[in-house]
Amino acid sequence: LRFVQEYRMLIYSALMVAMMIFRPHGLLGGINFRKLLFDLIQRIKSRVTLSKDARRGQ
């Protein structure tokens, strides 16, 4: 276990270099989080609007 502590930063940097070589777009592969967040907000807004309209109709 002491071996790992001594070479921890070397192992970490080697893993980071390997990640940059094999996954240049990152772990998630270039997912557009702005679009996902915008779509999620739009869905929530539409559900809130529908539920308000349903309450008014009753």
C-alpha positions in Angstrom: 0.0 0.0 0.0 2.9 2.3 0.7 4.0 1.7 -2.9 0.8 3.2 -4.2 1.2 6.3 -2.0 4.6 7.0 -3.3 3.6 6.7 -6.9 0.1 8.1 -6.6 0.7 11.3 -8.7 2.6 9.4 -11.3 -0.2 6.9 -11.7 -2.8 9.7 -11.8 -0.9 11.6 -14.5 -0.5 8.4 -16.6 -4.2 7.8 -16.3 -4.9 11.4 -17.4 -2.7 11.1 -20.4 -4.4 7.8 -21.4 -7.8 9.5 -21.0 -6.7 12.3 -23.3 -5.5 9.8 -25.9 -8.4 7.4 -25.9 -11.3 9.7 -24.9 -10.5 13.1 -26.5 -14.1 14.3 -26.2 -14.3 13.4 -22.5 -16.1 10.7 -20.6 -19.5 11.6 -21.9 -18.5 12.0 -25.5 -19.5 15.6 -26.2 -23.0 15.7 -24.9 -24.4 19.2 -25.2 -25.5 20.0 -21.6 -27.0 23.4 -22.6 -29.5 21.7 -24.9 -30.3 19.0 -22.4 -30.9 21.6 -19.7 -33.0 23.8 -22.0 -35.2 20.8 -23.1 -35.6 19.8 -19.5 -36.7 23.3 -18.5 -39.2 23.4 -21.4 -40.7 20.1 -20.4 -41.1 21.3 -16.8 -42.7 24.5 -17.9 -45.2 22.7 -20.2 -46.2 20.3 -17.4 -46.7 23.2 -15.0 -48.8 25.1 -17.6 -50.9 21.9 -18.3 -51.5 21.4 -14.6 -52.6 25.0 -14.1 -54.9 24.8 -17.1 -56.4 21.5 -15.7 -57.1 23.2 -12.3 -58.8 26.2 -14.0 -61.1 23.8 -16.0 -62.4 22.1 -12.8 
